[in-house]
Amino acid sequence: MGTLTDFKIYDEEFFGGITEVVEQASIEMGSGSAGTINMISNNQRGEFERESFFSHVGGLVSRRDNTSIADIADLDMAQGELVAVKINTKIGPVAQTIDSFKKIGQDPSLMSFALGQMYGNDIVLDYLNTGLTAVTTAINTEAGMVHDVVNAGGATTTANYAEMVRGLAKMGDRASRVKAWVMPSAVYFKLMENAITEKVTNVADVAIYAGTIGSLNRPVLVTDSPALVNADPTGDGLTPAQYTILGLTEDALTVNQSEDSTIHSEIVSGKESLLMRLQGETAHTVGVKGFEYTGVANPDDAVLGAGASWNYSFQDVKSGPGFAIVVN
């Protein structure tokens, strides 16, 4: 008589596939974004991660009248709080007949590794999309962090280098803190087109021969994440799509795999054909630099993407995650 050991998910191979993909993506994300987007793994209890800090004391240094001995009022010290939120996700379940694998001569261990890589890719995409939803929404709650080209009343509402410079101006004397750009592919290729036609400082040669754009000496992370693309802003199907460009500072976004993944596999009997089923659970925590998440635990995308769920805890917008540029 056969047993479950005759055909099963090989956990080692499955997690090997996940680990290979996630670790590679984490390294590429960290280096490609110049440290502005961090993917880490650190177990965390509860649904929220909280960090308190002392708020800057306004007027800490001021002029002293050395001819006076009058009483003066004490300045108060206050604490602020940064809050990140845990997002719980499921893996599968996926079910497939054992016979289907036998028919193609597939080895279960190879299948397990392939499934692990598939899940690894999906996990990384989920990390990126939820993270970008959080940071984009949070930034848009602060008017001082947003350069809205679409509603500025200018003659041009599409992406161009002048608007990127105006976005950087939001950071004033701390513009050097902006380490990387994050933008949709439509914006990236529009900027490449501009580089070819405008020939800014001979940047057209770079665009043609190296396949890059003039990015004001900062790396560009290109992703068509839904967080950066609003295909139908007014819901009438007529208004041009709106795109968000992010200029991020170091550690602007942190996505933490905050719980160990649990994978369960089994052979399902009582069917016309035996099935192999796999299901799993995991969780990750999303935090935005300088912001406090104020929404409910385990938010869906709608709650995570609601401005009411985020509150800026720092006093100066220059100390936060960066800025957003809204273009067509």
C-alpha positions in Angstrom: 0.0 0.0 0.0 1.3 3.4 -0.9 1.6 6.3 1.6 1.8 10.0 1.5 5.5 9.8 1.1 5.0 8.3 -2.4 4.0 11.7 -3.8 4.3 15.0 -1.9 5.4 18.6 -2.0 9.1 18.8 -1.2 9.2 21.6 1.3 13.0 22.1 0.9 12.7 22.5 -2.8 9.5 24.7 -2.5 11.1 27.1 0.0 14.4 27.0 -2.1 12.5 28.4 -5.0 10.9 31.1 -2.9 14.1 32.0 -1.2 16.1 32.3 -4.5 13.5 34.7 -6.1 12.8 36.8 -3.0 16.5 37.2 -2.0 17.5 38.1 -5.5 14.6 40.7 -5.7 15.5 42.1 -2.4 19.1 42.7 -3.4 18.1 44.2 -6.7 15.4 46.4 -5.1 17.8 47.7 -2.5 20.6 48.5 -4.9 18.4 49.6 -7.8 16.5 52.0 -5.7 19.6 53.4 -4.0 18.3 52.3 -0.6 15.0 54.1 -0.8 13.0 50.9 -0.9 14.0 48.2 1.6 12.8 44.6 1.6 13.8 42.9 4.8 12.9 39.8 7.0 12.3 40.3 10.7 9.6 38.6 12.7 7.2 41.0 14.4 4.5 40.3 16.9 1.0 41.8 16.6 -0.6 43.7 13.8 1.3 47.0 14.1 4.9 48.0 14.5 5.3 51.2 16.5 8.3 53.5 17.0 8.2 56.6 19.2 10.5 59.5 18.8 11.1 62.9 20.3 9.6 65.7 18.2 11.9 68.6 17.3 11.5 71.4 20.0 10.7 74.6 18.1 12.6 77.7 19.2 15.3 75.6 21.0 17.9 78.1 20.1 17.0 81.8 20.3 18.5 85.2 21.0 19.2 86.1 24.7 18.9 89.5 26.2 22.0 89.8 28.4 20.7 93.0 30.0 17.6 91.2 31.4 16.8 88.8 34.3 13.1 88.4 33.5 11.4 85.0 33.8 11.0 82.9 30.6 8.6 80.0 29.9 10.0 76.5 29.6 9.8 74.7 26.3 8.0 71.4 26.2 9.4 68.1 24.9 6.9 65.9 23.1 6.9 62.5 21.5 5.6 61.4 18.1 4.9 58.0 16.8 5.6 56.1 13.6 3.3 53.1 12.9 3.7 50.4 10.2 0.9 47.9 9.5 1.0 44.2 9.0 -0.7 42.7 5.9 -1.7 39.0 6.1 -1.7 37.1 2.8 -2.6 33.6 1.7 -0.9 31.3 -0.8 -3.2 29.3 -3.0 -4.7 26.9 -2.4 -3.6 25.1 -5.6 -4.8 21.6 -6.5 -3.7 19.4 -9.3 -4.2 15.7 -10.1 -1.3 13.5 -9.5 -2.0 11.8 -12.8 -1.4 15.0 -14.8 2.2 15.1 -13.5 2.7 11.4 -14.3 1.6 11.9 -17.8 4.3 14.5 -18.5 6.9 12.6 -16.6 7.4 15.4 -14.1 9.4 14.8 -10.9 7.6 16.2 -7.8 10.7 17.8 -6.5 11.1 19.8 -9.7 7.5 20.8 -9.6 7.9 22.0 -6.0 10.8 24.2 -6.9 8.9 25.7 -9.9 5.9 26.4 -7.6 8.2 28.0 -5.1 9.6 30.3 -7.8 6.1 31.2 -8.9 5.1 32.1 -5.4 8.3 33.9 -4.9 7.6 36.2 -7.9 4.0 36.8 -6.7 5.2 37.6 -3.2 7.7 40.1 -4.4 5.1 41.8 -6.6 2.7 41.9 -3.7 5.4 43.5 -1.5 6.2 46.1 -4.1 2.5 46.9 -5.0 1.3 47.2 -1.4 4.5 49.2 -0.5 4.1 51.6 -3.3 0.3 52.0 -2.5 1.3 53.0 1.0 4.1 55.4 0.2 2.2 57.0 -2.7 -1.0 57.5 -0.6 0.9 58.8 2.3 2.8 61.4 0.3 -0.4 62.6 -1.3 -1.8 63.5 2.1 0.8 66.3 2.4 0.3 69.1 -0.1 3.9 70.2 0.4 5.1 66.8 -1.0 3.0 66.9 -4.2 3.8 68.7 -7.5 0.5 68.3 -9.4 1.4 69.1 -13.0 -2.1 68.0 -14.3 -4.0 70.6 -12.2 -1.4 73.4 -12.2 -2.9 75.1 -15.2 0.2 74.9 -17.4 0.4 74.4 -21.1 2.0 71.0 -20.7 0.8 68.3 -18.4 3.0 65.4 -19.5 6.3 64.3 -17.9 9.4 66.4 -18.8 12.6 67.3 -17.2 11.5 70.8 -16.1 8.7 69.3 -14.0 11.1 66.8 -12.5 13.3 69.8 -11.4 10.2 71.5 -10.0 9.4 68.4 -8.1 12.9 68.4 -6.6 12.3 72.0 -5.6 9.8 70.7 -3.0 12.8 69.5 -1.0 14.5 72.9 -1.2 18.0 72.8 0.3 17.6 69.1 1.0 17.0 68.0 -2.5 20.2 66.0 -2.4 18.4 63.6 0.0 16.4 62.4 -3.0 18.2 59.2 -4.0 16.0 57.6 -6.7 13.0 58.0 -9.0 10.1 55.5 -9.2 7.9 55.8 -12.3 5.6 53.9 -14.7 7.0 52.7 -18.0 4.8 55.2 -19.9 6.5 58.1 -18.1 9.9 56.6 -18.5 9.5 56.2 -22.3 8.0 59.7 -22.6 11.2 61.1 -20.9 13.3 59.0 -23.2 11.4 60.6 -26.2 12.0 64.0 -24.7 15.7 63.3 -24.3 16.0 62.4 -28.0 14.0 65.4 -29.3 15.3 68.0 -26.9 19.0 67.0 -26.9 19.5 68.4 -23.4 23.3 68.5 -22.8 23.7 65.9 -25.6 21.5 63.5 -23.6 20.0 62.3 -26.9 23.2 60.3 -27.6 22.9 58.6 -24.2 19.2 57.8 -24.8 19.9 56.2 -28.2 23.2 54.3 -27.5 22.8 53.4 -23.8 19.1 53.1 -23.6 18.8 55.3 -20.6 17.3 58.7 -19.8 18.6 61.8 -18.3 17.6 61.3 -14.7 19.3 64.1 -12.9 22.0 61.8 -11.6 19.6 59.4 -9.8 18.7 55.8 -10.6 15.2 55.1 -12.0 13.0 52.2 -10.9 10.4 51.5 -13.6 7.3 49.6 -12.6 3.7 49.7 -13.8 2.4 49.2 -10.3 -1.3 50.1 -10.0 -0.3 52.5 -7.3 1.4 54.7 -9.9 -1.1 54.5 -12.7 -4.7 55.8 -12.7 -6.1 54.8 -16.1 -9.5 56.5 -15.6 -9.2 59.4 -13.1 -12.8 60.6 -13.4 -14.5 57.4 -14.2 -15.9 58.6 -17.5 -13.5 56.8 -19.8 -12.6 60.1 -21.5 -10.1 61.8 -19.2 -6.4 61.0 -20.0 -4.6 58.6 -17.6 -2.7 60.1 -14.7 0.7 58.9 -13.7 2.7 59.4 -10.5 6.5 59.9 -10.4 8.0 59.4 -6.9 11.2 61.0 -5.9 12.3 59.0 -2.8 14.7 59.6 0.0 16.8 56.9 1.7 14.6 54.4 3.7 11.4 56.0 2.3 9.7 52.6 2.2 10.3 49.5 4.2 8.5 46.2 3.5 9.3 43.6 6.1 8.5 39.9 5.8 7.3 39.9 9.4 6.1 36.3 9.9 7.6 33.0 8.8 5.7 31.5 5.9 3.7 28.3 6.6 3.1 25.8 3.8 0.8 22.8 4.0 0.7 20.1 1.4 -1.5 17.0 1.2 -2.8 14.3 -1.0 -6.6 14.5 -1.3 -8.5 11.3 -1.7 -12.1 10.5 -2.2 -12.1 11.9 -5.7 -12.2 10.2 -9.1 -8.5 11.0 -9.3 -6.1 11.7 -6.5 -5.3 15.4 -6.0 -2.3 17.1 -4.7 -3.2 20.4 -2.8 -0.9 23.1 -1.5 -1.8 26.1 0.7 0.1 28.6 2.7 0.1 31.7 4.8 2.5 34.6 5.3 2.5 38.2 6.4 4.5 41.4 5.7 4.6 44.8 7.3 4.6 48.1 5.4 6.1 51.3 6.8 6.5 54.7 5.3 9.2 57.1 6.6 7.8 59.8 8.9 4.2 58.5 8.7 1.8 56.9 11.2 -0.6 54.3 9.8 -4.0 55.1 11.5 -6.3 52.6 9.8 -7.6 49.2 10.8 -5.5 46.1 11.2 -4.9 43.9 8.2 -6.1 46.5 5.6 -7.1 45.6 2.1 -5.8 47.7 -0.8 -8.7 50.2 -0.5 -8.0 51.0 3.1 -4.2 51.0 2.6 -4.7 53.4 -0.3 -7.0 55.8 1.6 -5.5 59.1 2.7 -7.4 58.9 6.0 -5.2 55.9 6.9 -2.0 58.0 7.1 -0.8 60.8 9.3 2.5 62.6 8.9 4.4 62.7 12.2 7.4 64.8 11.3 7.2 68.6 11.3 9.1 69.3 8.1 8.2 67.7 4.7 11.9 67.7 3.8 12.5 65.1 6.5 10.0 62.6 5.0 10.0 60.0 2.2 10.2 62.4 -0.6 7.6 63.8 -3.1 5.3 62.9 -5.9 4.8 64.4 -9.3 1.4 63.9 -11.0 1.4 64.0 -14.8 -0.6 62.8 -17.8 
